[in-house]
């Protein structure tokens, strides 16, 4: 919970200090920073895996483990704050061994639903946080359950009304619902298309 508070406060305070009064904290009267006025969005993302159980402090040990994600989203609100609700299909792909783990054993498909909440917008730049729940196709000794919980931090840039690029930090764990909970962590880039 302390990590969640730290990330949330950092996303609110750092941009405010950097951009001053021109930064807009998201409110109910604002267009959805993720999607503008559009009602549908597809996204594709690729991420690099790290051998870590947490996102803060930032992971520093990259591993031969990757994630590919297809996402379909619709706009919504979360307590009147602009948001997007999504269904995600991901595939993790691992190769070889590093830091004592056989990464090829974690090449597993996942499906999960998420809610991303927009925290701020500055011109074409926006940021948000998200959480979700889903399933991986099989359990393993790294995550000893099929049940997954996801946490995500997003920083995006609207190229135009239809396209945006997003940098993301993503964390998956089973929230200690099983004995093994070494989690997955990814840093990645994605592209979104609104229609």
C-alpha positions, 0 to 999 in steps of 0.5 A, a space after each residue: 500500500 505504501 508503494 501505491 501511495 508513493 506512485 500516486 503522489 509522485 504522478 500528481 506532484 512531480 508534473 505539477 512542479 514541472 509544468 506549474 499552472 498549465 497542468 490540468 488534473 483530470 476532472 469530470 468536465 474534461 475530455 477523456 485523455 486516453 481516448 478524446 471523444 472516441 468510444 473505442 480503442 485498440 492498443 498493442 504493447 511490447 514490454 521487457 521483463 525484469 527480475 523483481 517483485 516490485 516496481 519501486 525502486 525501479 528494477 535494474 536486472 533485465 531478463 530474457 522475458 517479454 510481454 506482448 499485449 492486445 487491448 480493447 478499451 472503452 471510455 468510462 469514469 472512476 468516481 467522476 474521473 476520466 478512465 478507460 475499461 479494457 480487456 487484455 490478451 497477453 502472451 509472456 515469452 521467455 528464453 533461457 536461464 538468468 538469475 536462477 530462473 528458467 524463463 522459457 517456463 513462463 511463456 504463458 498466455 494471460 487474459 485480464 480486465 483493467 481500469 486505467 484512471 487518468 491523473 493529469 493532462 498537459 497539452 498532448 501528454 497524459 498520465 494515469 494508473 490502473 489495476 486489473 484482475 485476470 488469469 494466466 493459462 497455467 501456474 508455475 513456481 514463480 507465480 503459484 496461482 492462475 489468478 493474477 492481479 495487475 498494477 500499471 503506470 502509464 505516461 502517454 503522448 497523443 500524436 493526433 486525435 486517433 493515435 497515441 504512444 504510451 510508455 508503461 510500467 506493469 506489475 503482475 502478482 497473485 497478491 499472496 494467494 499462493 505460497 509462491 509469489 515472485 511476480 512479473 514486472 515489465 517496462 514497455 511501449 505501446 500504441 493506441 488507435 481510437 475509433 
